[in-house]
Amino acid sequence: MIKENIQALLEEIPENVQLVAVSKTKPNQDILEALTANQLHFGENKVQELEQKFKDLSKEIKWHMIGHLQTNKVKYIVDFVHLIHGVDKPKLLKEINKRAENIKKKVDVLLQIHIAKEETKFGFSEEEIHEFLLEDFHKTYPWINLKGLMGMATYTENQKQVAKEFNLLRKIFDQYNNKIEGFDILSMGMTNDYKIAINEGSTMIRVGSGIFGERNYNNGN
C-alpha cells in the first residue's frame, strides 16, 4: 500500500508542495517500495540511521534531516544531506557552516521557529528570528544556503489553534522570502495536519504514518 498511499497524496496536494516521506524507523524494503512511486525525498530524525540508509540505498535519494540535530553529529551527514530542517539555534548554524567550509560544499538549511504551545518543541522565537535575520546572514554563514523556515504546530485536535500557529509561521516567512535569495521553502504539516498547513501556505509537508503506517519503536531505532 505504500506506493498507492504516495500516489494518492500526490494527486491530492498542489504541485508546488513537496512531499517528504518520513521513513524514520522504517526498513529499507519500505523505502524501496516508495521509490517505485518516484518518491525521492525522505526524512530521517536520527543521524546513525540516516547514515546507514544513505550507504545502503540509491544515491538518487534526497535525504532530509528532520529531527533535532546535535552539533557533534553534523560532521556525519554534512557531505550528503539534501536539506537540514530543524536548525534551531546559532550554535548549530556555526557548526554546519564550519563543517561545510571544510568540505567546500554549501549546505541547504531551514530555520525552525517555535510556534506551538508545547514547551518540548524546539526553535527560535518570533522575536529571535527577526533579530537574527536582520543581520547579514550570508556574510556570517557563507557556506550555508538559507532555504526557508519550518515549524511544528501543537499536537491537538483543535484545528483552529493549529491553523493559527501555521498562519503565524507563514506571516514570518512572507516577511523574508523576497529579501533573502533562494528563501522559498515553508516546511510545515505532517500526517495529522498537512491539509491545514497547505491551506496556510506550506510548500513542503512531512508525512510518515500516512504513507508507511504507524512507526515501529521496537526495532532498535
C-alpha positions, 0 to 999 in steps of 0.5 A: 500500500505504500506506493498507492498511499504516495500516489494518492497524496500526490494527486491530492496536494498542489504541485508546488508542495513537496512531499517528504516521506518520513521513513524514520524507523522504517526498513529499507524494503519500505523505502524501496517500495516508495521509490517505485512511486518516484518518491525521492525525498525522505526524512530521517530524525536520527543521524546513525540511521540516516547514515546507514540508509544513505550507504545502503540505498540509491544515491538518487535519494534526497535525504532530509534531516528532520529531527533535532540535530546535535552539533557533534553529529553534523560532521556525519551527514554534512557531505550528503544531506539534501536539506537540514530542517530543524536548525534551531539555534546559532550554535548549530548554524556555526557548526554546519557552516564550519563543517561545510567550509571544510568540505567546500560544499554549501549546505541547504538549511531551514530555520525552525521557529517555535510556534506551538504551545508545547514547551518540548518543541524546539526553535527560535522565537518570533522575536529571535528570528527577526533579530537574527535575520536582520543581520547579514546572514550570508556574510556570517554563514557563507557556506550555508544556503538559507532555504526557508523556515519550518515549524511544528504546530501543537499536537491537538485536535483543535484545528483552529489553534493549529491553523493559527500557529501555521498562519503565524509561521507563514506571516514570518516567512512572507516577511523574508522570502523576497529579501533573502535569495533562494528563501522559498521553502515553508516546511510545515504539516505532517500526517495529522495536519498537512491539509491545514498547513497547505491551506496556510501556505506550506510548500513542503509537508512531512508525512510518515504514518500516512504513507508507511503506517504507524512507526515501529519503536521496537526495532532498535531505532 
